[in-house]
Amino acid sequence: MIRVVIADDQVLVRAGFHMILDGTEDMTVVGEAADGLQALTVVAGTGPDVVLMDVRMPGIDGIEATRRIRAAHAPDEPPHVIILTTFDLDEYVYAGLHAGAAGFLLKDTLDGDLLQAVRAVAGGHNVAAPAVTRRLVQHFVATGPRIVDTAPLGTLTARERDVLERIAEGLSNQEIADRLAISEGTVKTHVSRVLAKLGLRDRIHAVIYAHRSGVA
């Protein structure tokens, strides 16, 4: 059972997410918070697998709450945080990436996409709404320098580079598997090796690296 905490200062938003999540057989909402400080207390007291975290809340915002939560846990340990954002809050998405968020979703995301994202993040994967991923890439590629030292790319096998290129396209593991005619398990292995060889924290950083280094 995936244990979820919902942190949002709007009662109706929390109620809506609560209803969606508790309507499944594999998820349960173990706590709610109306601000960032309360989110820290609830997370500490309930030990969730995933936290749905709004960015604009009283006290400390969702970004600072995410930073504190992630600082208290190893990178691959729960709870994993999904930042809830809107198109006019891009600066929070960039900050959330550095704070250690595992996912980014638009607040008006479809129910099915929300559930899929929670399951993916609970399983140790990173997720982002396609629109958010595009905007992240546009921001970091436009504002950051091109990667001059591309020597780490030379450590990748031909297949690992194929996988990196598909990651840069925004494809899921299953979509990469279908495209390259290999199993999803094999794709997961290649993704892990790509991240390790390039010294990248997660899939989103791999997308940014691919664009900055000229792979994509």
KEZA-10675 format. One record per residue (C-alpha): x, y, z; residue in three letters. Coordinates in pm, whole numbers, plus 50000, padded with zeros to 5 digits. Layout:
N
NODE | u | v | w | residuo
NODE | X | Y | Z | ALA
...
//
This chain:
216
NODE | u | v | w | residuo
NODE | 50000 | 50000 | 50000 | MET
NODE | 50142 | 50340 | 49897 | ILE
NODE | 50116 | 50585 | 50186 | ARG
NODE | 50057 | 50947 | 50080 | VAL
NODE | 50060 | 51284 | 50258 | VAL
NODE | 49887 | 51580 | 50095 | ILE
NODE | 50023 | 51929 | 50172 | ALA
NODE | 49816 | 52217 | 50036 | ASP
NODE | 49667 | 52523 | 50204 | ASP
NODE | 49338 | 52488 | 50014 | GLN
NODE | 49088 | 52258 | 50185 | VAL
NODE | 48906 | 52177 | 49862 | LEU
NODE | 49227 | 52082 | 49683 | VAL
NODE | 49325 | 51848 | 49964 | ARG
NODE | 48977 | 51696 | 49966 | ALA
NODE | 48985 | 51641 | 49592 | GLY
NODE | 49323 | 51467 | 49595 | PHE
NODE | 49222 | 51268 | 49902 | HIS
NODE | 48913 | 51136 | 49726 | MET
NODE | 49109 | 51038 | 49415 | ILE
NODE | 49386 | 50860 | 49605 | LEU
NODE | 49167 | 50681 | 49856 | ASP
NODE | 48952 | 50558 | 49569 | GLY
NODE | 49227 | 50317 | 49464 | THR
NODE | 49319 | 49977 | 49600 | GLU
NODE | 49691 | 50044 | 49635 | ASP
NODE | 49702 | 50391 | 49794 | MET
NODE | 49596 | 50547 | 50121 | THR
NODE | 49619 | 50904 | 50249 | VAL
NODE | 49787 | 50892 | 50590 | VAL
NODE | 49795 | 51265 | 50659 | GLY
NODE | 49721 | 51617 | 50543 | GLU
NODE | 49892 | 51950 | 50603 | ALA
NODE | 49782 | 52309 | 50543 | ALA
NODE | 50129 | 52466 | 50547 | ASP
NODE | 50495 | 52380 | 50513 | GLY
NODE | 50577 | 52347 | 50881 | LEU
NODE | 50275 | 52127 | 50940 | GLN
NODE | 50385 | 51915 | 50644 | ALA
NODE | 50718 | 51846 | 50818 | LEU
NODE | 50537 | 51738 | 51135 | THR
NODE | 50288 | 51519 | 50952 | VAL
NODE | 50559 | 51353 | 50741 | VAL
NODE | 50769 | 51283 | 51050 | ALA
NODE | 50471 | 51133 | 51227 | GLY
NODE | 50328 | 50918 | 50948 | THR
NODE | 50627 | 50801 | 50745 | GLY
NODE | 50467 | 50830 | 50398 | PRO
NODE | 50607 | 50696 | 50073 | ASP
NODE | 50500 | 51002 | 49872 | VAL
NODE | 50419 | 51364 | 49956 | VAL
NODE | 50206 | 51578 | 49726 | LEU
NODE | 50347 | 51925 | 49797 | MET
NODE | 50197 | 52257 | 49695 | ASP
NODE | 50448 | 52539 | 49651 | VAL
NODE | 50262 | 52840 | 49787 | ARG
NODE | 50172 | 52783 | 50151 | MET
NODE | 50189 | 52987 | 50475 | PRO
NODE | 50488 | 52959 | 50705 | GLY
NODE | 50754 | 52794 | 50495 | ILE
NODE | 50668 | 52722 | 50134 | ASP
NODE | 50663 | 52382 | 49967 | GLY
NODE | 51014 | 52422 | 49827 | ILE
NODE | 51173 | 52475 | 50168 | GLU
NODE | 50960 | 52194 | 50314 | ALA
NODE | 51080 | 51967 | 50032 | THR
NODE | 51442 | 52062 | 50094 | ARG
NODE | 51413 | 51980 | 50465 | ARG
NODE | 51236 | 51650 | 50400 | ILE
NODE | 51493 | 51537 | 50146 | ARG
NODE | 51784 | 51654 | 50363 | ALA
NODE | 51663 | 51420 | 50636 | ALA
NODE | 51662 | 51113 | 50410 | HIS
NODE | 51896 | 50936 | 50169 | ALA
NODE | 51834 | 51021 | 49800 | PRO
NODE | 51674 | 50686 | 49724 | ASP
NODE | 51468 | 50662 | 50043 | GLU
NODE | 51107 | 50771 | 50090 | PRO
NODE | 50932 | 50997 | 50131 | PRO
NODE | 50956 | 51118 | 49773 | HIS
NODE | 50804 | 51457 | 49697 | VAL
NODE | 50588 | 51552 | 49400 | ILE
NODE | 50569 | 51929 | 49354 | ILE
NODE | 50229 | 52058 | 49244 | LEU
NODE | 50267 | 52362 | 49021 | THR
NODE | 50096 | 52582 | 48765 | THR
NODE | 50228 | 52743 | 48447 | PHE
NODE | 50287 | 53078 | 48617 | ASP
NODE | 50510 | 52928 | 48888 | LEU
NODE | 50806 | 52810 | 48683 | ASP
NODE | 51059 | 52956 | 48925 | GLU
NODE | 50929 | 52721 | 49192 | TYR
NODE | 50976 | 52423 | 48963 | VAL
NODE | 51341 | 52511 | 48909 | TYR
NODE | 51388 | 52556 | 49284 | ALA
NODE | 51207 | 52230 | 49350 | GLY
NODE | 51446 | 52044 | 49123 | LEU
NODE | 51740 | 52164 | 49331 | HIS
NODE | 51552 | 52090 | 49654 | ALA
NODE | 51534 | 51723 | 49560 | GLY
NODE | 51177 | 51684 | 49435 | ALA
NODE | 51114 | 51356 | 49254 | ALA
NODE | 50827 | 51481 | 49042 | GLY
NODE | 50644 | 51783 | 48908 | PHE
NODE | 50277 | 51788 | 48816 | LEU
NODE | 50036 | 52056 | 48712 | LEU
NODE | 49753 | 52105 | 48960 | LYS
NODE | 49494 | 52040 | 48691 | ASP
NODE | 49647 | 51704 | 48592 | THR
NODE | 49404 | 51427 | 48506 | LEU
NODE | 49318 | 51174 | 48776 | ASP
NODE | 49485 | 50888 | 48591 | GLY
NODE | 49806 | 51084 | 48540 | ASP
NODE | 49816 | 51174 | 48909 | LEU
NODE | 49780 | 50812 | 49015 | LEU
NODE | 50041 | 50697 | 48763 | GLN
NODE | 50282 | 50962 | 48890 | ALA
NODE | 50236 | 50862 | 49255 | VAL
NODE | 50297 | 50497 | 49169 | ARG
NODE | 50607 | 50583 | 48965 | ALA
NODE | 50759 | 50805 | 49234 | VAL
NODE | 50682 | 50548 | 49505 | ALA
NODE | 50876 | 50300 | 49291 | GLY
NODE | 51182 | 50526 | 49289 | GLY
NODE | 51131 | 50692 | 48951 | HIS
NODE | 51116 | 51060 | 48860 | ASN
NODE | 50816 | 51204 | 48684 | VAL
NODE | 50712 | 51533 | 48533 | ALA
NODE | 50420 | 51650 | 48329 | ALA
NODE | 50541 | 51680 | 47967 | PRO
NODE | 50469 | 52053 | 47965 | ALA
NODE | 50674 | 52099 | 48283 | VAL
NODE | 50962 | 51893 | 48145 | THR
NODE | 50969 | 52102 | 47826 | ARG
NODE | 50978 | 52425 | 48024 | ARG
NODE | 51251 | 52292 | 48253 | LEU
NODE | 51465 | 52197 | 47955 | VAL
NODE | 51403 | 52529 | 47782 | GLN
NODE | 51500 | 52716 | 48098 | HIS
NODE | 51817 | 52525 | 48180 | PHE
NODE | 51937 | 52504 | 47821 | VAL
NODE | 51870 | 52874 | 47762 | ALA
NODE | 52029 | 52997 | 48086 | THR
NODE | 52305 | 52742 | 48137 | GLY
NODE | 52632 | 52696 | 47950 | PRO
NODE | 52686 | 52424 | 47697 | ARG
NODE | 52876 | 52127 | 47836 | ILE
NODE | 53227 | 52151 | 47692 | VAL
NODE | 53376 | 51843 | 47856 | ASP
NODE | 53175 | 51563 | 47696 | THR
NODE | 53432 | 51296 | 47785 | ALA
NODE | 53183 | 51112 | 48014 | PRO
NODE | 52970 | 51045 | 47707 | LEU
NODE | 53254 | 50829 | 47579 | GLY
NODE | 53201 | 50590 | 47869 | THR
NODE | 52853 | 50504 | 47745 | LEU
NODE | 52796 | 50199 | 47532 | THR
NODE | 52611 | 50245 | 47202 | ALA
NODE | 52293 | 50110 | 47361 | ARG
NODE | 52326 | 50336 | 47665 | GLU
NODE | 52361 | 50635 | 47436 | ARG
NODE | 52050 | 50522 | 47248 | ASP
NODE | 51866 | 50515 | 47579 | VAL
NODE | 51995 | 50862 | 47676 | LEU
NODE | 51869 | 51001 | 47345 | GLU
NODE | 51527 | 50848 | 47407 | ARG
NODE | 51521 | 50989 | 47762 | ILE
NODE | 51592 | 51331 | 47612 | ALA
NODE | 51285 | 51286 | 47393 | GLU
NODE | 51079 | 51249 | 47709 | GLY
NODE | 50993 | 50883 | 47653 | LEU
NODE | 50898 | 50655 | 47942 | SER
NODE | 51085 | 50331 | 48010 | ASN
NODE | 50812 | 50131 | 47837 | GLN
NODE | 50816 | 50362 | 47536 | GLU
NODE | 51196 | 50331 | 47513 | ILE
NODE | 51163 | 49953 | 47536 | ALA
NODE | 50912 | 49952 | 47251 | ASP
NODE | 51125 | 50187 | 47040 | ARG
NODE | 51445 | 49985 | 47087 | LEU
NODE | 51278 | 49641 | 47092 | ALA
NODE | 51416 | 49547 | 47433 | ILE
NODE | 51252 | 49468 | 47767 | SER
NODE | 51150 | 49738 | 48013 | GLU
NODE | 51376 | 49576 | 48272 | GLY
NODE | 51673 | 49613 | 48038 | THR
NODE | 51585 | 49978 | 47987 | VAL
NODE | 51582 | 50035 | 48364 | LYS
NODE | 51928 | 49881 | 48387 | THR
NODE | 52059 | 50104 | 48108 | HIS
NODE | 51903 | 50415 | 48266 | VAL
NODE | 52071 | 50339 | 48599 | SER
NODE | 52408 | 50292 | 48427 | ARG
NODE | 52369 | 50613 | 48226 | VAL
NODE | 52297 | 50814 | 48541 | LEU
NODE | 52590 | 50655 | 48725 | ALA
NODE | 52840 | 50704 | 48443 | LYS
NODE | 52740 | 51066 | 48383 | LEU
NODE | 52716 | 51147 | 48755 | GLY
NODE | 52354 | 51255 | 48726 | LEU
NODE | 52102 | 51246 | 49010 | ARG
NODE | 51791 | 51160 | 48818 | ASP
NODE | 51611 | 51136 | 48485 | ARG
NODE | 51528 | 51506 | 48465 | ILE
NODE | 51896 | 51596 | 48501 | HIS
NODE | 51967 | 51344 | 48224 | ALA
NODE | 51732 | 51532 | 47992 | VAL
NODE | 51904 | 51860 | 48070 | ILE
NODE | 52250 | 51704 | 48027 | TYR
NODE | 52153 | 51557 | 47691 | ALA
NODE | 52039 | 51894 | 47560 | HIS
NODE | 52335 | 52087 | 47700 | ARG
NODE | 52589 | 51839 | 47564 | SER
NODE | 52439 | 51827 | 47216 | GLY
NODE | 52313 | 51468 | 47240 | VAL
NODE | 51955 | 51584 | 47184 | ALA
//
